[in-house]
Amino acid sequence: MVGHKHHGLHSKTRHARKKGIREKGMTPITTLLRKFNEGESVHISVNPSQHKGQPYRRFHGKTGVIVAKQGRAYLVQIKDQNATKQVIVSAPHLKRQV
């Protein structure tokens, strides 16, 4: 069955979900244990070494607001074109907006 395209969740992310040359290696424990509060602005930046809680590739680079905590992850409300969407993202994939 050669010749058909696979359309998995991580398709077309070869370069988007890749660490830079000086970022390779293990993720620091502080990034895994970060806490966020409701109403805080965050950037969604996918950490490719952490597979759990990764958002869909379309939301990489978006900025949103923390709405709630859901288990270990956070519910982030973002603006996607003209629609407002809520995405479930875990802490290693979020960065505070400064």
N, CA, C and O atoms as a printed pandas DataFrame, in Angstrom:
     atom_number atom_name residue_name chain_id  residue_number  x_coord  y_coord  z_coord
0              1         N          MET        A               1    0.833   -1.194    0.000
1              2        CA          MET        A               1    0.000    0.000    0.000
2              3         C          MET        A               1    0.873    1.252    0.000
3              4         O          MET        A               1    0.723    2.117    0.862
4              5         N          VAL        A               2    1.762    1.344   -0.943
5              6        CA          VAL        A               2    2.596    2.526   -1.068
6              7         C          VAL        A               2    1.891    3.512   -1.984
7              8         O          VAL        A               2    1.226    3.116   -2.941
8              9         N          GLY        A               3    2.037    4.789   -1.689
9             10        CA          GLY        A               3    1.475    5.780   -2.583
10            11         C          GLY        A               3    0.364    6.610   -1.970
11            12         O          GLY        A               3   -0.075    7.584   -2.581
12            13         N          HIS        A               4   -0.105    6.256   -0.782
13            14        CA          HIS        A               4   -1.126    7.104   -0.173
14            15         C          HIS        A               4   -0.508    7.907    0.968
15            16         O          HIS        A               4    0.423    7.454    1.634
16            17         N          LYS        A               5   -1.036    9.088    1.175
17            18        CA          LYS        A               5   -0.502   10.035    2.160
18            19         C          LYS        A               5   -1.095    9.749    3.525
19            20         O          LYS        A               5   -2.296    9.508    3.650
20            21         N          HIS        A               6   -0.253    9.775    4.551
21            22        CA          HIS        A               6   -0.734    9.632    5.916
22            23         C          HIS        A               6   -1.081   11.011    6.459
23            24         O          HIS        A               6   -0.303   11.952    6.297
24            25         N          HIS        A               7   -2.210   11.141    7.087
25            26        CA          HIS        A               7   -2.681   12.421    7.605
26            27         C          HIS        A               7   -2.804   12.346    9.124
27            28         O          HIS        A               7   -3.881   12.584    9.672
28            29         N          GLY        A               8   -1.725   12.021    9.795
29            30        CA          GLY        A               8   -1.755   11.910   11.245
30            31         C          GLY        A               8   -1.747   13.267   11.923
31            32         O          GLY        A               8   -1.667   14.302   11.262
32            33         N          LEU        A               9   -1.830   13.255   13.227
33            34        CA          LEU        A               9   -1.890   14.481   14.023
34            35         C          LEU        A               9   -0.609   15.297   13.894
35            36         O          LEU        A               9   -0.653   16.525   13.956
36            37         N          HIS        A              10    0.521   14.637   13.718
37            38        CA          HIS        A              10    1.799   15.339   13.648
38            39         C          HIS        A              10    2.320   15.462   12.218
39            40         O          HIS        A              10    3.511   15.701   12.021
40            41         N          SER        A              11    1.464   15.304   11.231
41            42        CA          SER        A              11    1.923   15.435    9.851
42            43         C          SER        A              11    2.230   16.892    9.535
43            44         O          SER        A              11    1.602   17.798   10.082
44            45         N          LYS        A              12    3.201   17.115    8.648
45            46        CA          LYS        A              12    3.636   18.442    8.216
46            47         C          LYS        A              12    4.214   19.280    9.356
47            48         O          LYS        A              12    4.095   20.505    9.337
48            49         N          THR        A              13    4.829   18.648   10.335
49            50        CA          THR        A              13    5.409   19.393   11.448
50            51         C          THR        A              13    6.905   19.114   11.583
51            52         O          THR        A              13    7.470   19.296   12.662
52            53         N          ARG        A              14    7.542   18.682   10.520
53            54        CA          ARG        A              14    8.954   18.301   10.579
54            55         C          ARG        A              14    9.830   19.468   11.038
55            56         O          ARG        A              14   10.720   19.285   11.868
56            57         N          HIS        A              15    9.583   20.657   10.506
57            58        CA          HIS        A              15   10.414   21.800   10.859
58            59         C          HIS        A              15    9.784   22.661   11.945
59            60         O          HIS        A              15   10.495   23.343   12.684
60            61         N          ALA        A              16    8.465   22.637   12.050
61            62        CA          ALA        A              16    7.793   23.475   13.042
62            63         C          ALA        A              16    8.039   22.967   14.460
63            64         O          ALA        A              16    8.199   23.763   15.385
64            65         N          ARG        A              17    8.069   21.663   14.632
65            66        CA          ARG        A              17    8.277   21.083   15.952
66            67         C          ARG        A              17    9.682   20.518   16.049
67            68         O          ARG        A              17    9.876   19.313   16.205
68            69         N          LYS        A              18   10.656   21.410   15.954
69            70        CA          LYS        A              18   12.043   21.011   16.055
70            71         C          LYS        A              18   12.762   22.033   16.914
71            72         O          LYS        A              18   12.572   23.237   16.743
72            73         N          LYS        A              19   13.589   21.559   17.837
73            74        CA          LYS        A              19   14.332   22.474   18.695
74            75         C          LYS        A              19   15.478   23.111   17.926
75            76         O          LYS        A              19   15.997   22.553   16.959
76            77         N          GLY        A              20   15.851   24.286   18.383
77            78        CA          GLY        A              20   17.006   24.954   17.803
78            79         C          GLY        A              20   18.285   24.233   18.192
79            80         O          GLY        A              20   18.270   23.374   19.074
80            81         N          ILE        A              21   19.381   24.570   17.551
81            82        CA          ILE        A              21   20.639   23.853   17.766
82            83         C          ILE        A              21   21.137   23.996   19.194
83            84         O          ILE        A              21   21.765   23.072   19.711
84            85         N          ARG        A              22   20.880   25.123   19.848
85            86        CA          ARG        A              22   21.362   25.342   21.214
86            87         C          ARG        A              22   20.308   25.047   22.276
87            88         O          ARG        A              22   20.546   25.279   23.462
88            89         N          GLU        A              23   19.164   24.547   21.872
89            90        CA          GLU        A              23   18.094   24.228   22.820
90            91         C          GLU        A              23   17.935   22.729   23.018
91            92         O          GLU        A              23   17.087   22.296   23.799
92            93         N          LYS        A              24   18.732   21.935   22.327
93            94        CA          LYS        A              24   18.554   20.489   22.375
94            95         C          LYS        A              24   18.903   19.935   23.747
95            96         O          LYS        A              24   19.633   20.559   24.518
96            97         N          GLY        A              25   18.377   18.769   24.037
97            98        CA          GLY        A              25   18.632   18.120   25.312
98            99         C          GLY        A              25   17.391   18.123   26.173
99           100         O          GLY        A              25   16.290   18.412   25.706
100          101         N          MET        A              26   17.581   17.800   27.425
101          102        CA          MET        A              26   16.450   17.694   28.341
102          103         C          MET        A              26   15.883   19.065   28.679
103          104         O          MET        A              26   16.607   20.059   28.729
104          105         N          THR        A              27   14.578   19.101   28.910
105          106        CA          THR        A              27   13.900   20.322   29.312
106          107         C          THR        A              27   14.144   20.556   30.791
107          108         O          THR        A              27   14.064   19.608   31.573
108          109         N          PRO        A              28   14.439   21.778   31.207
109          110        CA          PRO        A              28   14.624   22.051   32.634
110          111         C          PRO        A              28   13.345   21.756   33.428
111          112         O          PRO        A              28   12.238   21.947   32.926
112          113         N          ILE        A              29   13.507   21.301   34.639
113          114        CA          ILE        A              29   12.363   20.912   35.471
114          115         C          ILE        A              29   11.480   22.116   35.808
115          116         O          ILE        A              29   10.287   21.960   36.067
116          117         N          THR        A              30   12.070   23.318   35.804
117          118        CA          THR        A              30   11.286   24.511   36.129
118          119         C          THR        A              30   10.228   24.804   35.071
119          120         O          THR        A              30    9.173   25.352   35.393
120          121         N          THR        A              31   10.491   24.450   33.819
121          122        CA          THR        A              31    9.490   24.681   32.791
122          123         C          THR        A              31    8.322   23.709   32.917
123          124         O          THR        A              31    7.202   24.022   32.513
124          125         N          LEU        A              32    8.581   22.542   33.473
125          126        CA          LEU        A              32    7.517   21.558   33.656
126          127         C          LEU        A              32    6.630   21.902   34.845
127          128         O          LEU        A              32    5.452   21.545   34.869
128          129         N          LEU        A              33    7.196   22.595   35.833
129          130        CA          LEU        A              33    6.466   22.884   37.070
130          131         C          LEU        A              33    5.884   24.298   37.118
131          132         O          LEU        A              33    5.440   24.738   38.179
132          133         N          ARG        A              34    5.875   25.007   36.011
133          134        CA          ARG        A              34    5.350   26.374   36.000
134          135         C          ARG        A              34    3.862   26.389   36.303
135          136         O          ARG        A              34    3.121   25.498   35.888
136          137         N          LYS        A              35    3.436   27.406   37.029
137          138        CA          LYS        A              35    2.026   27.602   37.362
138          139         C          LYS        A              35    1.552   28.889   36.714
139          140         O          LYS        A              35    2.291   29.871   36.651
140          141         N          PHE        A              36    0.328   28.881   36.237
141          142        CA          PHE        A              36   -0.279   30.056   35.623
142          143         C          PHE        A              36   -1.600   30.351   36.323
143          144         O          PHE        A              36   -2.271   29.442   36.811
144          145         N          ASN        A              37   -1.963   31.622   36.366
145          146        CA          ASN        A              37   -3.217   32.044   36.983
146          147         C          ASN        A              37   -4.246   32.363   35.908
147          148         O          ASN        A              37   -3.900   32.636   34.759
148          149         N          GLU        A              38   -5.515   32.324   36.299
149          150        CA          GLU        A              38   -6.587   32.672   35.357
150          151         C          GLU        A              38   -6.470   34.143   34.979
151          152         O          GLU        A              38   -6.159   34.985   35.821
152          153         N          GLY        A              39   -6.718   34.444   33.723
153          154        CA          GLY        A              39   -6.646   35.805   33.238
154          155         C          GLY        A              39   -5.266   36.221   32.777
155          156         O          GLY        A              39   -5.091   37.343   32.300
156          157         N          GLU        A              40   -4.281   35.346   32.907
157          158        CA          GLU        A              40   -2.909   35.653   32.510
158          159         C          GLU        A              40   -2.740   35.430   31.005
159          160         O          GLU        A              40   -3.247   34.449   30.462
160          161         N          SER        A              41   -2.027   36.343   30.332
161          162        CA          SER        A              41   -1.764   36.199   28.901
162          163         C          SER        A              41   -0.561   35.298   28.684
163          164         O          SER        A              41    0.467   35.451   29.345
164          165         N          VAL        A              42   -0.692   34.356   27.753
165          166        CA          VAL        A              42    0.377   33.401   27.474
166          167         C          VAL        A              42    0.551   33.220   25.972
167          168         O          VAL        A              42   -0.377   33.441   25.192
168          169         N          HIS        A              43    1.752   32.816   25.582
169          170        CA          HIS        A              43    2.044   32.436   24.207
170          171         C          HIS        A              43    2.055   30.916   24.144
171          172         O          HIS        A              43    2.564   30.262   25.054
172          173         N          ILE        A              44    1.504   30.351   23.086
173          174        CA          ILE        A              44    1.566   28.909   22.870
174          175         C          ILE        A              44    2.793   28.631   22.019
175          176         O          ILE        A              44    2.844   29.006   20.848
176          177         N          SER        A              45    3.777   27.974   22.609
177          178        CA          SER        A              45    5.012   27.631   21.927
178          179         C          SER        A              45    5.287   26.158   22.200
179          180         O          SER        A              45    5.654   25.789   23.316
180          181         N          VAL        A              46    5.113   25.326   21.198
181          182        CA          VAL        A              46    5.198   23.879   21.388
182          183         C          VAL        A              46    6.624   23.464   21.725
183          184         O          VAL        A              46    7.570   23.824   21.023
184          185         N          ASN        A              47    6.769   22.705   22.806
185          186        CA          ASN        A              47    8.045   22.122   23.215
186          187         C          ASN        A              47    8.078   20.707   22.624
187          188         O          ASN        A              47    7.354   19.837   23.107
188          189         N          PRO        A              48    8.890   20.452   21.600
189          190        CA          PRO        A              48    8.828   19.170   20.906
190          191         C          PRO        A              48    9.278   17.970   21.729
191          192         O          PRO        A              48    8.963   16.835   21.373
192          193         N          SER        A              49   10.010   18.193   22.823
193          194        CA          SER        A              49   10.453   17.054   23.623
194          195         C          SER        A              49    9.378   16.583   24.603
195          196         O          SER        A              49    9.515   15.515   25.200
196          197         N          GLN        A              50    8.319   17.361   24.773
197          198        CA          GLN        A              50    7.208   16.975   25.647
198          199         C          GLN        A              50    6.006   16.661   24.765
199          200         O          GLN        A              50    5.433   17.563   24.154
200          201         N          HIS        A              51    5.622   15.397   24.696
201          202        CA          HIS        A              51    4.558   14.999   23.781
202          203         C          HIS        A              51    3.172   15.153   24.388
203          204         O          HIS        A              51    2.204   15.407   23.672
204          205         N          LYS        A              52    3.071   15.001   25.701
205          206        CA          LYS        A              52    1.759   15.123   26.335
206          207         C          LYS        A              52    1.318   16.574   26.377
207          208         O          LYS        A              52    2.102   17.461   26.715
208          209         N          GLY        A              53    0.076   16.810   26.037
209          210        CA          GLY        A              53   -0.486   18.147   26.149
210          211         C          GLY        A              53   -0.101   19.087   25.033
211          212         O          GLY        A              53   -0.279   20.298   25.158
212          213         N          GLN        A              54    0.434   18.547   23.924
213          214        CA          GLN        A              54    0.779   19.407   22.802
214          215         C          GLN        A              54   -0.502   19.868   22.109
215          216         O          GLN        A              54   -1.398   19.060   21.864
216          217         N          PRO        A              55   -0.594   21.155   21.793
217          218        CA          PRO        A              55   -1.750   21.614   21.040
218          219         C          PRO        A              55   -1.603   21.251   19.562
219          220         O          PRO        A              55   -0.528   20.843   19.122
220          221         N          TYR        A              56   -2.666   21.399   18.818
221          222        CA          TYR        A              56   -2.631   21.151   17.383
222          223         C          TYR        A              56   -1.688   22.154   16.729
223          224         O          TYR        A              56   -1.539   23.269   17.229
224          225         N          ARG        A              57   -1.055   21.787   15.635
225          226        CA          ARG        A              57    0.007   22.596   15.028
226          227         C          ARG        A              57   -0.463   23.974   14.589
227          228         O          ARG        A              57    0.353   24.890   14.486
228          229         N          ARG        A              58   -1.738   24.147   14.330
229          230        CA          ARG        A              58   -2.268   25.437   13.902
230          231         C          ARG        A              58   -2.138   26.505   14.985
231          232         O          ARG        A              58   -2.037   27.694   14.680
232          233         N          PHE        A              59   -2.140   26.083   16.248
233          234        CA          PHE        A              59   -2.140   27.032   17.358
234          235         C          PHE        A              59   -0.740   27.401   17.840
235          236         O          PHE        A              59   -0.608   28.186   18.779
236          237         N          HIS        A              60    0.307   26.856   17.222
237          238        CA          HIS        A              60    1.686   27.186   17.598
238          239         C          HIS        A              60    1.964   28.647   17.248
239          240         O          HIS        A              60    1.766   29.063   16.107
240          241         N          GLY        A              61    2.417   29.413   18.217
241          242        CA          GLY        A              61    2.730   30.820   17.994
242          243         C          GLY        A              61    1.598   31.779   18.317
243          244         O          GLY        A              61    1.773   32.992   18.207
244          245         N          LYS        A              62    0.447   31.266   18.711
245          246        CA          LYS        A              62   -0.688   32.122   19.036
246          247         C          LYS        A              62   -0.587   32.616   20.476
247          248         O          LYS        A              62    0.080   32.005   21.311
248          249         N          THR        A              63   -1.255   33.726   20.750
249          250        CA          THR        A              63   -1.308   34.295   22.093
250          251         C          THR        A              63   -2.739   34.224   22.580
251          252         O          THR        A              63   -3.674   34.511   21.832
252          253         N          GLY        A              64   -2.911   33.840   23.842
253          254        CA          GLY        A              64   -4.242   33.728   24.407
254          255         C          GLY        A              64   -4.265   34.042   25.880
255          256         O          GLY        A              64   -3.274   34.490   26.457
256          257         N          VAL        A              65   -5.422   33.797   26.484
257          258        CA          VAL        A              65   -5.644   34.087   27.902
258          259         C          VAL        A              65   -6.030   32.786   28.598
259          260         O          VAL        A              65   -6.827   32.006   28.075
260          261         N          ILE        A              66   -5.464   32.560   29.774
261          262        CA          ILE        A              66   -5.816   31.380   30.572
262          263         C          ILE        A              66   -7.245   31.553   31.083
263          264         O          ILE        A              66   -7.566   32.551   31.727
264          265         N          VAL        A              67   -8.099   30.573   30.790
265          266        CA          VAL        A              67   -9.493   30.615   31.231
266          267         C          VAL        A              67   -9.675   29.781   32.493
267          268         O          VAL        A              67  -10.325   30.216   33.443
268          269         N          ALA        A              68   -9.096   28.573   32.498
269          270        CA          ALA        A              68   -9.268   27.679   33.644
270          271         C          ALA        A              68   -8.146   26.645   33.644
271          272         O          ALA        A              68   -7.393   26.515   32.678
272          273         N          LYS        A              69   -8.056   25.917   34.755
273          274        CA          LYS        A              69   -7.130   24.798   34.846
274          275         C          LYS        A              69   -7.950   23.533   34.673
275          276         O          LYS        A              69   -9.026   23.394   35.255
276          277         N          GLN        A              70   -7.436   22.610   33.870
277          278        CA          GLN        A              70   -8.165   21.379   33.604
278          279         C          GLN        A              70   -7.214   20.209   33.804
279          280         O          GLN        A              70   -6.464   19.847   32.897
280          281         N          GLY        A              71   -7.249   19.620   34.993
281          282        CA          GLY        A              71   -6.307   18.566   35.336
282          283         C          GLY        A              71   -4.919   19.152   35.470
283          284         O          GLY        A              71   -4.712   20.087   36.244
284          285         N          ARG        A              72   -3.946   18.607   34.715
285          286        CA          ARG        A              72   -2.586   19.142   34.707
286          287         C          ARG        A              72   -2.431   20.265   33.689
287          288         O          ARG        A              72   -1.457   21.016   33.725
288          289         N          ALA        A              73   -3.396   20.374   32.786
289          290        CA          ALA        A              73   -3.292   21.329   31.684
290          291         C          ALA        A              73   -4.109   22.589   31.962
291          292         O          ALA        A              73   -4.782   22.710   32.985
292          293         N          TYR        A              74   -4.026   23.517   31.018
293          294        CA          TYR        A              74   -4.744   24.790   31.127
294          295         C          TYR        A              74   -5.637   24.967   29.913
295          296         O          TYR        A              74   -5.307   24.520   28.815
296          297         N          LEU        A              75   -6.758   25.616   30.118
297          298        CA          LEU        A              75   -7.683   25.943   29.048
298          299         C          LEU        A              75   -7.358   27.363   28.605
299          300         O          LEU        A              75   -7.515   28.311   29.374
300          301         N          VAL        A              76   -6.904   27.507   27.364
301          302        CA          VAL        A              76   -6.458   28.794   26.840
302          303         C          VAL        A              76   -7.439   29.252   25.767
303          304         O          VAL        A              76   -7.752   28.506   24.839
304          305         N          GLN        A              77   -7.917   30.481   25.903
305          306        CA          GLN        A              77   -8.842   31.039   24.920
306          307         C          GLN        A              77   -8.040   31.892   23.945
307          308         O          GLN        A              77   -7.348   32.827   24.346
308          309         N          ILE        A              78   -8.143   31.558   22.643
309          310        CA          ILE        A              78   -7.382   32.277   21.622
310          311         C          ILE        A              78   -8.323   32.765   20.537
311          312         O          ILE        A              78   -9.465   32.320   20.426
312          313         N          LYS        A              79   -7.813   33.688   19.745
313          314        CA          LYS        A              79   -8.544   34.210   18.601
314          315         C          LYS        A              79   -7.950   33.553   17.364
315          316         O          LYS        A              79   -6.777   33.769   17.058
316          317         N          ASP        A              80   -8.736   32.754   16.647
317          318        CA          ASP        A              80   -8.287   32.069   15.443
318          319         C          ASP        A              80   -9.107   32.588   14.271
319          320         O          ASP        A              80  -10.263   32.204   14.097
320          321         N          GLN        A              81   -8.506   33.459   13.470
321          322        CA          GLN        A              81   -9.174   34.201   12.403
322          323         C          GLN        A              81  -10.311   35.007   13.019
323          324         O          GLN        A              81  -10.037   35.944   13.769
324          325         N          ASN        A              82  -11.562   34.690   12.743
325          326        CA          ASN        A              82  -12.672   35.450   13.325
326          327         C          ASN        A              82  -13.355   34.707   14.463
327          328         O          ASN        A              82  -14.300   35.225   15.058
328          329         N          ALA        A              83  -12.895   33.516   14.771
329          330        CA          ALA        A              83  -13.527   32.704   15.807
330          331         C          ALA        A              83  -12.709   32.728   17.096
331          332         O          ALA        A              83  -11.483   32.831   17.066
332          333         N          THR        A              84  -13.399   32.632   18.214
333          334        CA          THR        A              84  -12.746   32.495   19.510
334          335         C          THR        A              84  -12.780   31.018   19.876
335          336         O          THR        A              84  -13.847   30.404   19.905
336          337         N          LYS        A              85  -11.606   30.446   20.157
337          338        CA          LYS        A              85  -11.527   29.014   20.444
338          339         C          LYS        A              85  -10.850   28.789   21.781
339          340         O          LYS        A              85  -10.081   29.624   22.256
340          341         N          GLN        A              86  -11.152   27.635   22.383
341          342        CA          GLN        A              86  -10.510   27.239   23.625
342          343         C          GLN        A              86   -9.676   25.996   23.355
343          344         O          GLN        A              86  -10.170   25.007   22.815
344          345         N          VAL        A              87   -8.407   26.059   23.738
345          346        CA          VAL        A              87   -7.457   24.990   23.471
346          347         C          VAL        A              87   -6.933   24.469   24.794
347          348         O          VAL        A              87   -6.649   25.251   25.702
348          349         N          ILE        A              88   -6.803   23.154   24.913
349          350        CA          ILE        A              88   -6.244   22.546   26.112
350          351         C          ILE        A              88   -4.750   22.346   25.889
351          352         O          ILE        A              88   -4.345   21.618   24.982
352          353         N          VAL        A              89   -3.921   23.002   26.726
353          354        CA          VAL        A              89   -2.472   22.980   26.566
354          355         C          VAL        A              89   -1.839   22.747   27.928
355          356         O          VAL        A              89   -2.281   23.314   28.927
356          357         N          SER        A              90   -0.796   21.906   27.972
357          358        CA          SER        A              90   -0.098   21.708   29.249
358          359         C          SER        A              90    0.987   22.771   29.424
359          360         O          SER        A              90    1.349   23.461   28.471
360          361         N          ALA        A              91    1.496   22.895   30.635
361          362        CA          ALA        A              91    2.407   23.972   31.016
362          363         C          ALA        A              91    3.707   24.054   30.215
363          364         O          ALA        A              91    4.154   25.170   29.952
364          365         N          PRO        A              92    4.352   22.942   29.805
365          366        CA          PRO        A              92    5.607   23.102   29.067
366          367         C          PRO        A              92    5.446   23.809   27.714
367          368         O          PRO        A              92    6.434   24.275   27.147
368          369         N          HIS        A              93    4.247   23.892   27.201
369          370        CA          HIS        A              93    4.003   24.490   25.896
370          371         C          HIS        A              93    3.511   25.939   26.014
371          372         O          HIS        A              93    3.096   26.534   25.019
372          373         N          LEU        A              94    3.555   26.498   27.207
373          374        CA          LEU        A              94    3.100   27.864   27.414
374          375         C          LEU        A              94    4.252   28.736   27.899
375          376         O          LEU        A              94    5.133   28.280   28.628
376          377         N          LYS        A              95    4.229   30.010   27.477
377          378        CA          LYS        A              95    5.204   30.988   27.966
378          379         C          LYS        A              95    4.446   32.239   28.343
379          380         O          LYS        A              95    3.511   32.643   27.652
380          381         N          ARG        A              96    4.854   32.858   29.452
381          382        CA          ARG        A              96    4.214   34.104   29.890
382          383         C          ARG        A              96    4.460   35.219   28.895
383          384         O          ARG        A              96    5.551   35.332   28.336
384          385         N          GLN        A              97    3.444   36.046   28.671
385          386        CA          GLN        A              97    3.626   37.217   27.831
386          387         C          GLN        A              97    4.197   38.323   28.688
387          388         O          GLN        A              97    3.635   38.658   29.731
388          389         N          VAL        A              98    5.302   38.892   28.261
389          390        CA          VAL        A              98    5.971   39.914   29.056
390          391         C          VAL        A              98    5.547   41.290   28.607
391          392         O          VAL        A              98    6.006   42.289   29.160
